[in-house]
Amino acid sequence: MRTIAISGLLLTLLTAVAQAQTLKNPGFETAGRALISTSDAPSGKARISGTIAEGWSDNTDWADVTLDYSLSANHPHGGKNAQKIEVRRGFAQFAQGVKLPGGYYRASLWLRAETPLWVSLGVRQASSPYTTYASQSAMIGTQWTRVEARGFVPDEMSALLLVNAASTGTLFLDDAELAPAVPSPVALKPPTTAVPRTFFGMNINHMHSEGNIPWPAVPMGAYRTWDSGVVWASIEPKKGEFNWTWLDKDVAEAKKHSVQILLTLGFTPQWASSDPENKTSPYGSLGATAPPADINDWKDLIRAVATRYRGLIHGYEVWNEPDGAGFYSGTPAQLVPLEKAAREVLREADPAALVVTPSPSSAHAVASLKWMSDYLAAGGGKNADVIGVHMYNAVPEDDVDASRLFRALLATYKMDKKPVWNTETGWGFDGKSSDAEVSAYVARAYILNWALGFSRYYWYSWSQTSQVGIRPDAAGQFTVRTPAAQSYEQVQKWLLGSKMLSCGSDTAGVWTTALQRSDGTQAWILWSVGARQEVQLSPAWRVKSSCDLRGEVTPLGNRKTILVGEAPMMLTTSVSGK
């Protein structure tokens, strides 16, 4: 039994019911304006024409696309018409603007396509930073299919109900809905093994390339090199001439702190690039985003690294976020031989080292899923030991649906039995940045990612500018750990060596995680998404104290309820709270 104050979640839902703006023309029955070729992009490449339903709008006029809209009376899902979108070049974004109070929402839409097409439905912030608060992607076929997305909008905002078609094709839409909802209960099945130290990974942003950032002042078990400055172009600036300075430092620090290294390959040197004048990367030099012209150059790099650091670099990640043009300009199929070559070289040079697939930037974004689908269809993953992915979400709880969707894709290509690493994830960039919010986020993310079966989770990132990092002291030296960095360490103390017995949530949005600690005692971690709530304590737990993310312990005495908010707290049977 849970008691929820009327000023909390219940009031939020009642307010949302009363004030949420309803969709206009949800059945696409009324024609709107005629579109003409137009573009607000500097290059003027968008070509958009046809007729769009009243209340709805195209959201793609900034891109390089060719689209034709029309109302179709051919086999609608309901009523007389459905909206038809022909994507002849590029992709499509179709939307309706709405004003939403904070609260939980459910969006749904019926879709069909002339040929299979990756499509997503979501609720997104209308203005920068365009955070998505609910999203669901699906491969749409020729039969009408209902797609539903649920999520939590933290504050009142102008939002878009947004449909995104990832590639060329013809799509039909009908019977849209957006309404307040209650959270769906969740019951996860965590791994049965104890949480290892290597689960707690970290990216160190510009450790070498900007400011020589010191090694993190928090314990961690795994380090990923991406964005530290260590890439192919910096290791081998000229063919056969290697600069080991930065990587030597990384390996020495990792060995000193008993940390395993994941070396992320990518950013081809211009001399090795298959497109040496390519300028698509805002980060690397010319040609950096293109695959190598000669695969033997790739093999030589891996052989040189693996020979020098045999037994000291634990894994090799083929590429970073290749679904983004700023990181990769080739095709998915062009990375498959690189994965195979990495496996072949490592079998000889360092057999214990693991090969990790290229990691797409999202587990649920439609463009990322299409990229990964194309990569696996071309034979990707067959020579990898681990599947890599990134998951940036507005709240960590969105990782649940994202993980399910990504694993379903892996199962399609019989890759679901391989370990999956979340090699880069961090604060969801929704425009908020208080220490309390980020501290709560990082703790919930680590708890949920283990419960979802990710065997490694690399936070992005540790730096002088990240909220999980360091700040200047009175003398101007970067030595002060942020509250979120302390949260990273505290949740590690809770989980390390523990077995997670269960993890789930109820229809009030309260999450409960049960642990069997390394000393055999039990503990429970609780938090709430949304309003703070009074939660009744189970007498069977016999808890005696609570511990917060700062490590502060509070005796509970004979209390029967406890106030739970967005920051997880651990309840223990020990008075000391340890």
Number of C-alpha atoms within 10 A of each C-alpha: 7 13 11 17 13 11 11 14 22 16 15 19 20 13 15 21 17 11 13 20 15 14 17 17 17 21 23 27 20 16 17 16 13 12 17 12 15 14 18 12 13 8 10 15 17 21 20 21 17 17 19 24 24 16 17 22 17 17 16 23 21 15 19 16 21 21 24 20 21 20 23 17 14 11 12 23 20 13 13 15 24 28 24 26 25 23 21 16 15 17 21 28 18 19 22 21 20 20 15 24 23 20 28 25 24 20 23 20 20 22 25 24 23 14 13 15 22 23 28 24 27 26 30 22 22 19 11 9 12 15 19 26 23 25 27 22 26 23 18 24 16 14 12 18 17 16 20 21 20 26 25 25 24 18 11 13 16 14 22 22 25 24 23 21 26 22 19 19 21 20 25 25 27 24 21 20 17 21 17 25 18 19 20 13 13 14 13 16 14 21 17 13 11 16 21 16 19 19 23 26 26 28 25 27 23 20 24 19 14 11 10 12 18 16 14 19 15 17 17 22 19 23 24 26 22 24 19 23 19 25 21 20 22 20 19 18 17 14 12 11 9 16 14 15 12 17 21 13 12 22 17 13 14 20 14 9 14 15 24 22 23 25 23 23 21 27 27 30 27 22 19 25 21 19 20 20 13 16 17 19 19 12 13 20 18 21 25 32 32 29 26 26 15 11 13 13 17 21 18 15 20 22 20 15 20 23 14 15 16 17 15 19 24 20 21 26 26 24 25 25 21 24 23 17 14 16 21 24 20 17 15 22 16 15 23 21 15 23 24 18 18 24 25 15 19 22 13 12 20 22 14 15 20 20 25 29 30 31 26 26 23 24 28 27 26 24 24 24 25 23 19 27 19 15 20 22 14 16 17 26 26 18 19 23 17 23 23 28 27 22 25 22 25 23 24 24 20 22 20 15 18 21 21 14 19 21 17 14 21 20 12 12 15 14 20 15 11 14 16 23 22 22 30 27 23 25 24 19 16 17 11 10 12 11 16 14 14 22 25 23 24 23 25 24 24 23 21 21 23 21 23 18 17 21 19 26 26 26 24 24 24 25 25 23 11 18 23 29 26 24 18 12 11 9 7 8 10 16 17 15 19 18 21 26 23 20 28 27 20 18 25 22 14 24 23 17 17 23 21 25 19 18 23 19 21 16 12 20 23 24 23 20 22 19 23 18 18 15 8 10 12 21 25 23 22 24 24 22 24 21 22 20 26 19 19 14 16 11 8 6 13 15 25 18 20 25 21 18 23 15 19 10 19 15 17 16 10 9 12 13 15 14 14 19 18 22 22 26 26 25 27 26 17 16 15 13 20 16
